[in-house]
Amino acid sequence: MSTIIGQSLSKLYGHGDATVMAIEDMDFQITSGEFVGIMGESGAGKSTLLAIMGAMNAPTQGSLTVEGIDVYGLDSERRADFRREFLGFIFQSFHLIPYLNLEENVMLPLATIRAPRRRKQAMAREALAAVGLGDKGHRLPGEISGGEKERTAIARAIVNQPPVILADEPTGNLDSKTSGEIMRLLQELNGKGSTIVMVTHSRECACYADRIMHVADGRLAEAA
Amino acid sequence: MTLKQIAIRNLLRRKGKAALILCGLALGIGTVISVITYADAVTGDIKHKLEKYGANILVVPRTESLSLNYGGINMGGISFEMQELYEADLARVHQIKNARNIAAMGPVVLGAVKVNDRPVMLAGVDFEEARILKPWWQVNGRPPAADGLLAGAEAARVLELQAGARINIQGHPMTIQGVLKPTGSQDDQLLFASLPAAQRVLDKPGRVSMVEVAALCTACPIEDMVRQISEALPGAKVMAIQQVVQGRMETLMQFKKFSFGVSVIVILIGSLVVLVTMTGSVRERKEEIGVFRAIGFRKQHVMRIILIEATLISMCAGLIGYVAGMGATKLAFYFFSGNPSMALPWNLPLAAAAMGLALAVGLAASIYPALAAAHMDPNDALRAL
């Protein structure tokens, strides 16, 4: 069964003469359990495409279906629920909350769900252990390295076991050794059944993907 | 991790901002509490002092005659026998519903006598009550004893009386023990004796010509007291000296209105401080709010975080504001009222009202920033995707 289906997706920014076509008439299909890389030049539209897949940026035209759900047919609050249940985000700049320790950061996606505190803690510790930070849950983001921040961001993305993980340049701020570790971690998650869609500039990182979607001038140029 | 914990952690992290909001709100609440408490205390004090401004209710016998006296000018020629009230009946006035609002009640017996072959009005009064009813009296000499007399300034001049002079009034030898300084009232024309002495001289035992009452009732109209006294003394005509009463009430009301006006302005300023600081704080947290929204927080969850923060700060501000307000009131008593011993009226309802007001102002001023946060586009907020 296809996990993510984009049909005739277009996204316009601005009005009148200042209109910019960020994405134009894109059709794609990502199947469940796939590891897909999105590559392209800066400004090609890959981040816009990821934002649309992330239910955060409504397309001007076209539709996005995830697990049979018409994402942009949902109202704003239901889209938030959809993001919580179906998607895990990994940001290039980590976006950890500086005043929460790692365990609390990882627990964030669980903050709005009704579950006993102990269960939430257990889930967060399990996710941290899965990324190799089981013993650092009490530390603040300011006290750990870039690689550990990225691992924490991954733990936060997987804590509620969403079927799809969206990663925006997950190794963009890391050295090559740490990048390799992160990519192996993502590959491992993919191996456990998670669908991963990753925007990257790096050919080394792209090698970990099952398939690459090339974006150029707002269009899908080719699929390899 | 819960929304409440997120809110608390954020407050602890941004202590400076939280302290600014807390101070702004606490200052506003403190000022309101201080102004209200001070106004209440001073109103009570003014009320107490105003009671000393003299009589504001007159009780006279009922009569069908019309007075031919205006502004102290007597058109003369007509004299009439005035009925008197009975002193024993006056006890009933102390049983009226608002008896506690009577500060002083002074029965007066009046009658014409001759001194040195000149006619003069003798007034029998209760000198103890007269201290409250006529606080403007200043006596050269000493207040009279049982058979002593107090001469009005004009009466003393015309009759050539001085303190220590002995005179005979209708066969009763009496001593002038004091002379009133000029008052500008009809008191200047009279001789005053104690009520029993005057009743004896005028041969009016147990009778009084009129009664002066000093009363102040902020919780009820003066008309109510007039009605109650009229019912207690059916044979008497009871009149409120309206100008005096209205003047007193207006003074109190103006003071209170001014106090509340100041309070409203201070609260508005306090709420503006909360609004501006919270809005700034939300803008600073744009990225954080973007993350919350991206990982599945609903708009209401984001709003709840902001409003929980506002609630916690407001509750602290209410408590601090109340205590600070009471402290400021105590200082105001010391520096401004000239009466540092004035009692500080600690009261639970006012403390609860302070908390309620702080919450209402804090939450009302935080609604806009909370809505702004909730409606933040996660995509714009993050810019990473």
Interface residues (C-beta under 8 A of the other chain):
Chain A: S47 L50 A51 G54 M56 N57 S76 E77 A80 D81 F82 R83 R84 E85 L87 F89 F91 Q92 S93 H95 I97 P98 Y99 L100 E104 M107 L108 P109 L110 A111 T112 R117 K120 A124 R156 L166 D168
Chain B: M1 T2 L3 Q5 I6 R9 N10 L12 R13 E287 E288 G290 V291 F292 R293 A294 I295 G296 F297 R298 K299 Q300 H301 D377 P378 N379 L382 A384 L385
